[in-house]
């Protein structure tokens, strides 16, 4: 899950022919299209417009027939897949968002999974996404990349993949897929109570001072991706160079707590 907002800038290396047309940091993910029914999202407390759109600050979720696709704004790229992940061009979305019955305030981060994070990183840079942080220290065996646009509001994009890609993975192909969305809730306990039939009481998140819960049985409810809900960010003044150590400690504490309850953190 997301490790924080204050990421140190990471040096970027030119890759892809789109770099000259899309300055790093200017592209952003502004829309996600999902083939889910409106009723499924309404049943878990989201307000949906007559056009089938869930509106949140900086990002909208469009529910319509078809496949899953991620919409990039501020990029001159065509509607080509990004390392295997369906993508489309869209307008910049800068909305305050609607009032949702479940208490969701905004999108915290969008989670993307890949079988080859190096290939995915090059593809994201070619789209103009700016890498803010890279770590292989928080979750054992995993590398996490964090992107966020200079244009705000916009969500964090977290890319997760094995630190050492499988030898069976096709060379040069990342097979990137949209995995889930985590929302920030100003009053997480109220959100959990509103969704009590589909969530557990919140537990400590990896980030210090934050808590999280997840939507259980999303597929059975008709929602095609994983959804999670987190408490707001805590400004605790952790220096950038200490983030990995602090988050790794949070991850170990979370794993121990969940393990004592017989839960697998990767499946919550």
Secondary structure, 3 states (H helix, E strand, C coil): CCCCCCCCCCCCCCCCCCCCCCCCCCCEEEEEEECCCHHHHHHCCCCCCCCCEEEECCEEEEECCCCCEEEEECCCCCCCCECCECEEECCCCCCCECCCCCCEEEEEEEEEECCCHHHHHHHHHHCCCCEEEEECCCCCCEEEEEECCCCCCCCEEEEEEECCCCCCCCCCCCCCEEEEEEEEECCHHHHHHHCCCCCCCCEECCCCCCEEEECCCHHHHCCCCEEEEECCCCCCCCCHHHHHHHHHHHHHHHHHHHHHCCCCHHHC
